[in-house]
């Protein structure tokens, strides 16, 4: 009788590991793994019960190497059903690694888990609890929660510890099951076993995080927790719990975290824990990381509860000592914590200003970044001069390229807020433009132009300052500096010649300098536009000089050279200016006279978050989007945010809009002036693409659109990019008219978002039924106990509407300690009177974890006629 075919015996796990480690290439390792997987499959197919446990163990090792091992899932279930403990142990381990709640196979082990939870062997019970905590789904949690609750009352501390940790996972998965575990969890605080007590604290912490009722309930246990913590700190040496001379630091850290939650916004609970927190902060040893971890949690607890002022100063001093630690990880933690708590006790953090500034020189880039952010947070009118010198030095010598956008933006912002006087503000920002090169956002250039325009007493000083900056070496590539300098020289060129306090400046030298930058290969199209406008204005500023005729002919020649430029904008301006010289020279002086001061434009904290997002990402495209399009336009430009054709997006015409709005600024307009048909200004679409026959005829006769039909109404249909000079008389006009009119009736707040404590409501604050304009205001509050940073709202509307999103009042939403919401105005033009529909994208950071949400707003109150 022929003998039965025998399968080759499989290798042991130890031998498999040796074979894999002996492989020199990935291909060799793959061959070894594939061969062994084939052998294991054959063994499973033959239902080899004897080697099933060994095969699953090898399969888990293969899974750890990153190779597919899903074919062993059902074999794990067979091992779990085995009565042998060795098989159960491998089976449960395989289930935890190979299964998850997304696979239906894991539901098959529910009955096995329930049976093992009632097993007489407590190790089997522990295995089932660990597995349930690792792979539980909502259905499994509901089915087995009762069994876990019974095990919480077990007399075996080992089982009780495992059950408490499993219950914490169940509550995290299904919060409505909290009430089931509430009675048993309170008894866990009476345990003497440290492991069980630690698991109980973890369970209670999870319950307090998920339920406000549980939080109120367990606040009565603060005295018990304080007593446990005091016993730990006062107890002597215990070999079972001692770690580097500290008794059970893991339990201490967990208790401190729970006290932090219980004491938040509760004066009585905070008062009960003040003494023990002061004792820990004073007596804990800091020579080892174990002590530092306890001190860190103590500091976080002190800063989050309603603690005494002296205790907060003590906490900040601990962080100051951390800054002097040789371990860079501890220094980073200190800086990060100070940055979170600076708004709580500003004066205490100020005492460590010099230490923070020293961290700017640290070789670790992450420490430099946090020190830079904290330094800007510490700036105020009394220390602005000192800290600004440090930041200027850091910008020039120590700043990495990815930080420079953030630094320049915040220097401009702090100079605007805390400058001792206007001249210091001008000198500081000019120096930044000189040092930062092209790491300056375009909105800062516009802000600088507005600042100079609004300060008449500094016009001459600004012209001299910027002209002198252009004469320095290595500035030919600094486009933002050249743009601001060209605007100032063009606008105040006559003052540059009259003020000879720092030396004689000739008109020929001024024109030659500008022409040199114009013809440079480094000049961008925007820079060339600035210079062309400056040269045109100088043709009227230098009219009283002896060399006026020569200067004028030189400017005419330069303009004629660019009438055939491949850049459409530059060519258009050159043709227009040449036409003025040829046909309308008598009107040139009136058209190019000095502009009145611009209306006030204030930098907001949105600069800080926008520059940080652009620079920290390291994405050149994102940085370019921030620089050229502003925050709203660049962030709202993607189709995935807009959701296709229904909602309008702004990516197609962003660069054109930036160019147009820049030239409008140069010639006296503002972002609020009318846009060309089909173009986009400040991120808004202009859908008026047709013009009347009369208007078109006038434009054919007159390129400038200056002398057409005088009776034509100033509607957007009749205005094109040709009539740029009309903007000078309309620079005070708003984007969508006058929004000062209040709504005739009051409209209720509409709640549109509530998650994680962050709540957003939108209200109608102004409505003009004649012009079909509405102003909405978003009000954002934070009822959680965590700071929400870098908060950005992005809004999109249907293409039939036009949108203007103003900067928010703040980008950081403080926790529930403040009642002042963060507000932001949303202006909408709705000519077709459709129902208001918004698509809102939110992004913010909580506990260093980015949060993003997309919401649809369709429930705004109806407006009359819409």
GIMOUR-V397508 format. One record per residue. N is the residue number from 0. PSI is psi in whole degrees, -180 to 180 (* if undefined). Layout:
n: (N & N)
psi: (PSI & PSI)
This chain:
n: (0 & 1 & 2 & 3 & 4 & 5 & 6 & 7 & 8 & 9 & 10 & 11 & 12 & 13 & 14 & 15 & 16 & 17 & 18 & 19 & 20 & 21 & 22 & 23 & 24 & 25 & 26 & 27 & 28 & 29 & 30 & 31 & 32 & 33 & 34 & 35 & 36 & 37 & 38 & 39 & 40 & 41 & 42 & 43 & 44 & 45 & 46 & 47 & 48 & 49 & 50 & 51 & 52 & 53 & 54 & 55 & 56 & 57 & 58 & 59 & 60 & 61 & 62 & 63 & 64 & 65 & 66 & 67 & 68 & 69 & 70 & 71 & 72 & 73 & 74 & 75 & 76 & 77 & 78 & 79 & 80 & 81 & 82 & 83 & 84 & 85 & 86 & 87 & 88 & 89 & 90 & 91 & 92 & 93 & 94 & 95 & 96 & 97 & 98 & 99 & 100 & 101 & 102 & 103 & 104 & 105 & 106 & 107 & 108 & 109 & 110 & 111 & 112 & 113 & 114 & 115 & 116 & 117 & 118 & 119 & 120 & 121 & 122 & 123 & 124 & 125 & 126 & 127 & 128 & 129 & 130 & 131 & 132 & 133 & 134 & 135 & 136 & 137 & 138 & 139 & 140 & 141 & 142 & 143 & 144 & 145 & 146 & 147 & 148 & 149 & 150 & 151 & 152 & 153 & 154 & 155 & 156 & 157 & 158 & 159 & 160 & 161 & 162 & 163 & 164 & 165 & 166 & 167 & 168 & 169 & 170 & 171 & 172 & 173 & 174 & 175 & 176 & 177 & 178 & 179 & 180 & 181 & 182 & 183 & 184 & 185 & 186 & 187 & 188 & 189 & 190 & 191 & 192 & 193 & 194 & 195 & 196 & 197 & 198 & 199 & 200 & 201 & 202 & 203 & 204 & 205 & 206 & 207 & 208 & 209 & 210 & 211 & 212 & 213 & 214 & 215 & 216 & 217 & 218 & 219 & 220 & 221 & 222 & 223 & 224 & 225 & 226 & 227 & 228 & 229 & 230 & 231 & 232 & 233 & 234 & 235 & 236 & 237 & 238 & 239 & 240 & 241 & 242 & 243 & 244 & 245 & 246 & 247 & 248 & 249 & 250 & 251 & 252 & 253 & 254 & 255 & 256 & 257 & 258 & 259 & 260 & 261 & 262 & 263 & 264 & 265 & 266 & 267 & 268 & 269 & 270 & 271 & 272 & 273 & 274 & 275 & 276 & 277 & 278 & 279 & 280 & 281 & 282 & 283 & 284 & 285 & 286 & 287 & 288 & 289 & 290 & 291 & 292 & 293 & 294 & 295 & 296 & 297 & 298 & 299 & 300 & 301 & 302 & 303 & 304 & 305 & 306 & 307 & 308 & 309 & 310 & 311 & 312 & 313 & 314 & 315 & 316 & 317 & 318 & 319 & 320 & 321 & 322 & 323 & 324 & 325 & 326 & 327 & 328 & 329 & 330 & 331 & 332 & 333 & 334 & 335 & 336 & 337 & 338 & 339 & 340 & 341 & 342 & 343 & 344 & 345 & 346 & 347 & 348 & 349 & 350 & 351 & 352 & 353 & 354 & 355 & 356 & 357 & 358 & 359 & 360 & 361 & 362 & 363 & 364 & 365 & 366 & 367 & 368 & 369 & 370 & 371 & 372 & 373 & 374 & 375 & 376 & 377 & 378 & 379 & 380 & 381 & 382 & 383 & 384 & 385 & 386 & 387 & 388 & 389 & 390 & 391 & 392 & 393 & 394 & 395 & 396 & 397 & 398 & 399 & 400 & 401 & 402 & 403 & 404 & 405 & 406 & 407 & 408 & 409 & 410 & 411 & 412 & 413 & 414 & 415 & 416 & 417 & 418 & 419 & 420 & 421 & 422 & 423 & 424 & 425 & 426 & 427 & 428 & 429 & 430 & 431 & 432 & 433 & 434 & 435 & 436 & 437 & 438 & 439 & 440 & 441 & 442 & 443 & 444 & 445 & 446 & 447 & 448 & 449 & 450 & 451 & 452 & 453 & 454 & 455 & 456 & 457 & 458 & 459 & 460 & 461 & 462 & 463 & 464 & 465 & 466 & 467 & 468 & 469 & 470 & 471 & 472 & 473 & 474 & 475 & 476 & 477 & 478 & 479 & 480 & 481 & 482 & 483 & 484 & 485 & 486 & 487 & 488 & 489 & 490 & 491 & 492 & 493 & 494 & 495 & 496 & 497 & 498 & 499 & 500 & 501 & 502 & 503 & 504 & 505 & 506 & 507 & 508 & 509 & 510 & 511 & 512 & 513 & 514 & 515 & 516 & 517 & 518 & 519 & 520 & 521 & 522 & 523 & 524 & 525 & 526 & 527 & 528 & 529 & 530 & 531 & 532 & 533 & 534 & 535 & 536 & 537 & 538 & 539 & 540 & 541 & 542 & 543 & 544 & 545 & 546 & 547 & 548 & 549 & 550 & 551 & 552 & 553 & 554 & 555 & 556 & 557 & 558 & 559 & 560 & 561 & 562 & 563 & 564 & 565 & 566 & 567 & 568 & 569 & 570 & 571 & 572 & 573 & 574 & 575 & 576 & 577 & 578 & 579 & 580 & 581 & 582 & 583 & 584 & 585 & 586 & 587 & 588 & 589 & 590 & 591 & 592 & 593 & 594 & 595 & 596 & 597 & 598 & 599 & 600 & 601 & 602 & 603 & 604 & 605 & 606 & 607 & 608 & 609 & 610 & 611 & 612 & 613 & 614 & 615 & 616 & 617 & 618 & 619 & 620 & 621 & 622 & 623 & 624 & 625 & 626 & 627 & 628 & 629 & 630 & 631 & 632 & 633 & 634 & 635 & 636 & 637 & 638 & 639 & 640 & 641 & 642 & 643 & 644 & 645 & 646 & 647 & 648 & 649 & 650 & 651 & 652 & 653 & 654 & 655 & 656 & 657 & 658 & 659 & 660 & 661 & 662 & 663 & 664 & 665 & 666 & 667 & 668 & 669 & 670 & 671 & 672 & 673 & 674 & 675 & 676 & 677 & 678 & 679 & 680 & 681 & 682 & 683 & 684 & 685 & 686 & 687 & 688 & 689 & 690 & 691 & 692 & 693 & 694 & 695 & 696 & 697 & 698 & 699 & 700 & 701 & 702 & 703 & 704 & 705 & 706 & 707 & 708 & 709 & 710 & 711 & 712 & 713 & 714 & 715 & 716 & 717 & 718 & 719 & 720 & 721 & 722 & 723 & 724 & 725 & 726 & 727 & 728 & 729 & 730 & 731 & 732 & 733 & 734 & 735 & 736 & 737 & 738 & 739 & 740 & 741 & 742 & 743 & 744 & 745 & 746 & 747 & 748 & 749 & 750 & 751 & 752 & 753 & 754 & 755 & 756 & 757 & 758 & 759 & 760 & 761 & 762 & 763 & 764 & 765 & 766 & 767 & 768 & 769 & 770 & 771 & 772 & 773 & 774 & 775 & 776 & 777 & 778 & 779 & 780 & 781 & 782 & 783 & 784 & 785 & 786 & 787 & 788 & 789 & 790 & 791 & 792 & 793 & 794 & 795 & 796 & 797 & 798 & 799 & 800 & 801 & 802 & 803 & 804 & 805 & 806 & 807 & 808 & 809 & 810 & 811 & 812 & 813 & 814 & 815 & 816 & 817 & 818 & 819 & 820 & 821 & 822 & 823 & 824 & 825 & 826 & 827 & 828 & 829 & 830 & 831 & 832 & 833 & 834 & 835 & 836 & 837 & 838 & 839 & 840 & 841 & 842 & 843 & 844 & 845 & 846 & 847 & 848 & 849 & 850 & 851 & 852 & 853 & 854 & 855 & 856 & 857 & 858 & 859 & 860 & 861 & 862 & 863 & 864 & 865)
psi: (128 & 142 & 148 & 142 & 129 & 130 & 144 & 141 & 139 & 156 & 158 & 161 & -40 & -41 & -37 & -43 & -41 & -42 & -41 & -42 & -24 & -12 & 136 & -24 & 165 & -35 & -42 & -44 & -42 & -38 & -42 & -44 & -45 & -40 & -44 & -38 & -38 & -41 & -42 & -38 & -44 & -39 & -41 & -40 & -36 & 3 & 52 & 94 & -30 & -39 & 7 & -43 & -42 & -39 & -40 & -39 & -43 & -36 & -35 & -37 & -41 & -39 & -38 & -27 & -10 & 9 & 153 & 136 & 23 & -22 & -6 & 8 & -47 & -30 & -32 & -38 & -36 & -39 & -37 & -37 & -9 & 145 & -14 & 135 & -38 & -38 & -42 & -41 & -48 & -38 & -46 & -38 & -43 & -38 & -41 & -31 & -37 & -17 & 155 & 175 & -12 & -12 & 135 & -20 & -32 & -20 & -20 & -18 & 5 & -44 & -38 & -40 & -42 & -39 & -42 & -24 & -20 & 12 & 152 & -25 & 117 & -20 & -36 & -40 & -44 & -39 & -45 & -38 & -42 & -42 & -43 & -42 & -27 & -37 & 15 & 139 & 177 & -42 & -44 & -39 & -44 & -35 & -34 & 1 & -37 & -40 & -39 & -39 & -37 & -40 & -24 & -22 & 10 & 152 & -15 & 116 & -30 & -47 & -38 & -38 & -46 & -38 & -37 & -42 & -38 & -39 & -37 & -40 & -38 & -42 & -38 & -34 & -42 & 87 & -25 & -8 & 9 & -44 & -29 & -35 & -2 & -48 & -43 & -32 & -32 & -34 & -20 & -26 & -8 & -1 & 145 & -28 & 125 & -36 & -45 & -40 & -41 & -45 & -38 & -41 & -40 & -44 & -45 & -38 & -43 & -39 & -41 & -31 & -34 & -23 & 129 & -35 & -41 & -37 & -45 & -38 & -46 & -8 & -21 & -14 & 10 & -40 & -39 & -44 & -40 & -39 & -42 & -44 & -38 & -40 & -37 & -43 & -28 & -13 & 155 & -161 & 129 & 110 & -26 & -24 & -3 & 132 & 108 & 40 & 4 & 134 & 115 & 69 & -26 & -43 & -39 & -44 & -43 & -40 & -41 & -39 & -40 & -41 & -35 & -39 & -42 & -32 & -7 & 122 & 28 & 110 & -39 & -47 & -39 & -40 & -36 & -26 & 0 & -44 & -46 & -33 & -41 & -38 & -44 & -43 & -29 & -38 & -10 & 134 & 136 & 8 & -20 & 157 & -25 & -48 & -37 & -36 & -40 & -41 & -38 & -47 & -34 & -44 & -46 & -38 & -45 & -43 & -17 & -17 & 178 & 71 & 168 & 156 & -39 & -34 & -36 & -39 & -41 & -41 & -44 & -35 & -35 & -43 & -34 & -38 & -34 & -35 & -22 & 0 & 147 & -23 & 121 & -27 & -40 & -38 & -41 & -44 & -41 & -46 & -43 & -40 & -41 & -37 & -34 & -31 & 2 & -30 & -14 & -47 & 83 & -44 & -36 & -39 & -32 & -30 & -20 & 23 & -44 & -38 & -39 & -42 & -36 & -30 & -14 & -20 & 4 & 142 & -19 & 126 & -34 & -36 & -41 & -39 & -48 & -38 & -37 & -46 & -41 & -37 & -44 & -35 & -26 & -6 & 138 & 175 & -26 & -26 & 10 & -38 & -46 & -51 & -31 & -36 & -41 & -43 & -33 & -41 & -40 & -40 & -40 & -38 & -33 & -10 & 136 & 158 & -37 & -12 & -16 & -36 & -45 & -43 & -50 & -41 & -44 & -29 & -43 & -43 & -46 & -36 & -38 & -37 & -43 & 9 & 133 & -32 & 169 & -40 & -39 & -40 & -47 & -46 & -39 & -48 & -32 & -41 & -37 & -44 & -35 & -39 & -34 & -15 & -127 & 7 & 49 & 127 & 154 & -31 & -23 & -34 & -46 & -40 & -40 & -41 & -42 & -42 & -46 & -41 & -36 & 1 & 79 & -33 & -13 & 9 & -48 & -43 & -40 & -43 & -44 & -43 & -47 & -34 & -41 & -37 & -35 & -23 & -9 & 162 & 155 & 29 & 2 & -23 & -5 & 85 & -43 & -41 & -43 & -38 & -47 & -41 & -43 & -41 & -45 & -43 & -41 & -37 & -36 & 33 & -32 & -35 & -27 & -32 & -33 & -31 & 99 & 29 & -27 & 20 & 161 & 132 & 126 & 151 & -33 & -40 & -38 & -49 & -42 & -39 & -47 & -40 & -36 & -43 & -33 & -40 & 1 & 145 & -16 & -12 & 130 & 164 & -38 & -43 & -41 & -37 & -44 & -46 & -41 & -43 & -39 & -44 & -40 & -42 & -34 & -22 & -20 & -25 & -30 & 22 & -22 & 8 & 163 & -25 & 29 & -42 & -41 & -41 & -43 & -44 & -36 & -41 & -39 & -41 & -43 & -43 & -41 & -30 & -26 & 8 & -15 & 25 & 149 & -17 & 118 & -44 & -46 & -41 & -43 & -47 & -41 & -41 & -42 & -47 & -38 & -37 & -37 & -45 & -39 & -43 & -32 & 42 & -27 & -21 & -2 & -43 & -35 & -38 & -33 & 22 & 167 & 142 & 148 & 160 & 140 & 157 & 153 & 131 & 122 & 132 & 144 & 175 & -7 & -25 & -43 & -48 & -38 & -44 & -36 & -43 & -39 & -43 & -38 & -29 & -28 & 9 & 114 & -35 & -39 & -39 & -39 & -38 & -41 & -41 & -38 & -26 & -5 & 171 & -50 & -47 & -46 & -36 & -27 & 15 & -6 & 144 & -29 & -29 & -40 & -27 & 38 & -146 & -16 & -44 & 141 & 145 & 169 & 12 & -26 & -36 & 22 & -45 & -37 & -41 & -42 & -42 & -45 & -46 & -32 & -44 & -34 & -39 & -41 & -34 & 15 & -2 & -175 & 175 & -12 & -3 & 165 & 149 & 163 & 152 & 134 & -4 & -178 & 131 & 129 & 31 & 14 & 146 & 136 & 109 & 5 & 103 & -5 & 149 & 157 & 159 & -38 & -43 & -42 & -38 & -42 & -38 & -32 & -37 & -29 & 105 & -31 & -15 & 24 & -28 & 32 & -150 & 113 & -19 & -2 & 135 & 149 & 55 & 162 & -27 & -28 & 5 & 127 & 179 & -6 & -37 & 57 & -23 & -20 & -21 & -26 & -31 & -3 & 20 & -20 & -3 & 140 & 169 & -42 & 35 & -159 & 119 & 14 & -19 & 126 & 155 & 144 & -25 & 158 & 144 & 140 & 160 & 138 & 114 & 124 & -15 & 137 & 103 & 132 & 25 & -17 & 121 & 136 & 131 & 149 & 135 & 151 & 121 & -17 & 142 & 127 & 104 & -20 & -49 & 3 & 49 & 143 & 143 & 123 & 153 & 123 & 137 & 116 & 128 & 165 & 105 & 2 & 180 & 16 & 144 & 130 & 113 & 164 & 46 & 124 & 131 & 130 & 136 & 139 & 148 & 165 & 158 & -19 & -8 & 163 & 143 & 139 & 117 & 111 & 160 & 149 & 163 & -19 & 161 & -8 & 127 & 110 & 157 & -169 & -6 & -19 & 150 & 4 & 117 & 160 & 123 & 155 & 133 & 140 & 114 & 131 & 132 & 127 & 75 & -27 & 0 & 38 & 164 & 138 & 128 & 131 & 147 & 121 & 131 & 128 & 144 & 133 & 171 & 127 & 123 & 41 & 13 & 115 & 140 & 135 & 137 & 146 & 124 & 149 & 134 & 105 & 3 & 25 & 149 & 142 & 142 & 150 & 122 & -5 & *)
